[in-house]
């Protein structure tokens, strides 16, 4: 997959593609956050297009600013004509119906929600969020039709990817939403931009279409695994994070811990590249994706929490106690990605009096 994506002309680091794949394997709801134009939607599209056999397995929906209920995604029963159900023009309901068919259970289906925070997610996406955790079908209507069932489930072969930008036109995600997803932040490094400017070439996204379709069934099978990592370092790290976060009333719950273990399992078992990730890198990614996204608030509220998290990024009691939050200390951290994000959030809190995981 890394090789196929590279051939399209899109520039993504192998680590980012790994994080994307392992995140979807461990939790079939993924949020991509970050700079506008950094390639969030493009990565979702090329990854999905490579794995699907035909276009009916992918639905891309731009979220509207006027979405106040579930109708744009699931449609509604016609109140004026009994026995008639109005399907949404987005095609989401048709995608769910196809994904739920017995003959399609081994095929991956992808729903990409572009600019997901253009409207309040809790309003239009509430049924999906509830079904993800309850594993119960979403009620649609009480009528009968050959085309539309009374209820629709979120099958294990359905993968949902949402992209978000942060500006004055968008809404902040609630911790409830973020807790149900892996969150990957897109940042463009200086090296990546220099490489892009020096070797700029046309993007041929369609060149990847269906080239990895023979791996689709395997991807679905892997994502159905409930296996968890069993490493002493992960247990000790999460215990330490929980203990210190609880002291400042910012602890995480059972769901986050379970999904971190599942992500670590997939990252360890399914990394078949030459440069395999270290356990520290896996833990680092998991912390950034599952624990940090829920942090937002004023400087007064988060000052202790960010300082506590910062210390957890380093090894040795002496270093933890003497290393203050600063950009020149990031490279000395054991968990560099976490330390870098905490440093940026802390700097925003100092300057603006408020900070959040998502940056404008």
N, C-alpha and C positions, 0 to 999 in steps of 0.2 A: 504493500500500500504506500509506503514511503517513496518507493521508486516510481510508482505510477503517478502520484501527485506531483513529484518533481518534474516529470515529463510534460506536465501541462504548462509549465512556466511559472506557476505559483510558488512563492518562496515561504516555506514553513520549515522550522527546525524539526529534525526527527523526534526530538523530545516532545514537542507540542503535538505532533501527530500521535505519538504513543499515549500521551495524556488524554487526548480526545477519544481514542479507541478504548482504552482501559476504563475511562470514566463511563462510557456508554455500556460497557460490559457489566460494570458494577452497579449502575443505576441508569435506568432507561429514560432519564430526564436530565438533560444537560443544558446549562446556560452559559453562553459565551458573552463576556463583557469586555468593554475596552474602547479604544480609540476608533472613531468613525473612519472607515476606509482601510482598516488594518487587516481585512480578510476574514472576518468572522463568518459571514454568510457563505463566502466562497468555499471555505473549508468544509462546512456542513454539506454543501451541494456536491462537491467533488467526492467526498467520502461516501455519501449516499448513492450517487450515480454510478460509482464503481461497483457497488455491491448488489444493485438491483438488476433484475432481468428485463424489466420494461418500465415505462414511465408511470404506470398505474400504481407503483409501489412508493412513489414520492409525491408529497403534497407540500407546496411552498405557499405560505399565507402571510401577506403583509398585514400586521395588526393595525386596525384603524383607531383613531383618537376618540371615536364616538361609540366604541364597544362598551356597553353597559350591562350586557347579559350574555348568555351562552349561545344565543341564536346565530351569530356569525360562524360558529364552529359546528353546532349540532342541529340547527334548524328549529322548526316548531310545528305543532299541529295546527292546521287551518281552523280557526274559530268559526268561520262562516260556512265552511263546507265539511260536513262530518265525514270521517273516513279518509281525509286527505292530509298528508304530511308534507310540509314544504321543506325540502332539503336546502342546505346553505349553498350559495354559489361558490364558496371557497373550496368545496370538494372534500372537506375533512370527514364528513359522515360517510361518504362513499369509500374513502380510504379505510376507515374503521371497519366498515362492513366487509370489505375485501380481506383485510388482515385477520378477521375473525373466522373466515371460512376454513373448514377443516383441511381442504386441499392446499391451503396457503400457509399453514402453520409453521412450515420450515423456511418460509421466505421472509426476509427483513422488509419492514415497511417504515418509512421515515416521514415524520411531520416536522417541518421547519417553520417556526413562527418568527418572522422577521420583525425587528423593532418591537419586541414583546411588551415593553413598558411604555408604549405610546398611550395605553389606557390602563386602568387599574386591573392588574392580573387577577386579583381575588374575585372580581365580578364576572368576567367572561370565562375564567379558567377554573372556577371553584369545583365543578363536577369532576374535572380531570384530577385535581389535587386530592380530592376525597377518594376517588377510585384507586389512585396509585397506592394508597395506604390500606384501604379497606379490602381491596381486591374484589369489590362488588361491582356489578354492572351498573351503568348509568341509566336511570329511567328516562325514556324518551316521550312515550305517550301510552294511552290505553286502547288505542285503536288497533286494527289488524290490516296488514298490507304485505304483499309479497316482496315489496322493495325495502320497507323500513320495519325493523323489529321493534318490539315494545321496549326492549332494553339493549344497551350496547356496552361491551366490556373493553378494557384496555388490555389486549393480549400481550403475551411475552415477546412477540415478534415485532412489536411497535416501539420505535425509538423516537423520542421527542427532543428536538433541539431548538432552543430559543436564543435569539440574539438581542442584546440590549445596548443602547447608547445612553449616556447621561448628559442631559442639557436642560435648558429651561422649559422644553416642551414635553419632557418625560416624567414618569412617576417612580418613586423609590419602591423597591420590592420590600415586602414585609419579611421578617425572620421566618414566618411560617412557610412562605414560598421557597426561600433560599435553603431551608432545612431539608426540603424534599428533592434537592438537585445537587449535582456537582457543578461548581462554578469555575470556569477557566477564564482568566484575564488575558487579553491580548495586548502586548506591548511590542513596539518596534524598537530594536536596539540600534545603536549607531552603526555597528558592523553590518546589520541587515539592510539598513537604508543605503549605506555606501555600496554594498553588493548589488542592490537593486538599481541604483543610479548608474553604475558602471556597466552593468550587463542587462540593461532594460530590453525586454523583448515582448512580442505579443503573447497574450494568454490564450491558450487553446483548451478551454475547460471541457469541451465535448470529447476530446481525445481519450478521456478516461472512462467514458460511458460504458458500463456493463463489462469492463475488462476483468473485474474481480467477482463477477456474478457466481462463479463456481465456489467462492468462499462464503456466500451469503448464508447457506444453511449452517455452516460451521460457526459463523459469527452469532447466529441466533442460539445455537446449542450452547456455546460458551457463556452467553449472557444469561442463560437460564440457570447456570450453576449458582448454588448458594454457599459454596465453600468459602471459608474464611482463613486469613493468614494466621499463623501460630508462631510468632517470633517474640522472644523475650524483649528485644529492644522496642518493638511497637507497644507492647504492654506497658513497659516502664515509662515510655515517652507519654503515652496517653494518660496514664495514671498521674504523672507529674503535671501535665497540662491541666487535667481536670482539678486536681488539688489546688493549684495556684489560681486557676480561673474562678473556682468556687469561692475563694477567699475575697474576690471582688465581685461576686454575684454575676459572673458571666460564664458559668459552666455549660457544657454541652450535654445532650441527652443520649439515650440508648440507640436511637436511630443513627445519629452521626457516628457513634463509635462502631456500630455494626458495619456501616457503609465504608468507613475507613479500612476496616479489616478486609472487607470484600475487595476494595480497590487494590489493596496491597497484595492480596492473593493473585488477582489477575495480572498485576504488573510483574510479579515474580514468575508466574507460570507461563505467561504468554509472550514474553519479550524474547523474540527469536533473532534480534539484531546482534551485530558483532559487538557493539558498545552497550552492554547491558547496564541497566540502572542499578546503583547501589541501594541498599536498604535505606540509608539516610536520605537519598534523593526521593525515594518512594514516599517515605514518611513526610518529607518536606512538601511534596506536591499535595499529599492528602490533607495536611493541615491548612494549606492555602485554599484548597478547594472546598473544604467542609467546615472549618472553624472560623476563619477570618471573614467570610462574606456576610455573616450575620452581625458584625460589629458596625454600628453607626451611632453617632450621637455627638454631644458637646465635648469640648476639651475637658471640662470638669468631670463629666461622666466617665470618659474613656482613658484619662491620664494613667490611673493605676493599672487598668487592664492592659494597655499597650506596653507599659513598662514591665509588667509581669510576663507577658508573652515574649517580649524582647529577651529577657533573661533566659527563657526556656530554649532559645535558639543556640545557646552556647554550651560548651562542655566545661566541667570543672566549676566548683563553687566559687573559687577566687575570681575567675573570669566573669562569671554571672554577676557577681556583686560589684565589680569595678568597671564593667563595660557599659557606658551610657549610650543612649540611642543617638547614632550618628552615621552618616553614609560611609565614612571611611572605615567603619568597623564591620560592615556587612560581609566582606570577603573573609573575615575571620570566623564567621558563624558556621556552625555545623549544618544548620538549616538556612541556607543562603536565600532561597526564594521567599521564605517566611520572613526573614530578617529584613529583606529589601522592602517587602510590602508594608511591614509594620513601621519601618522608618519613614516611608512616604505618607502613611496615614497619620503618623505622629506629627510630621512636618505640616501637613494640612491642618491638623487640629491647632497647632501653635499659631499659624498664620491667620486662619479663618475662624477659629473658635468652634469649628465643627468638622467632623470627618466621617467618611464612609468607605467601604471597600471599593465601590464603583466610583471611578474618577471621570470628570468631564473631559 
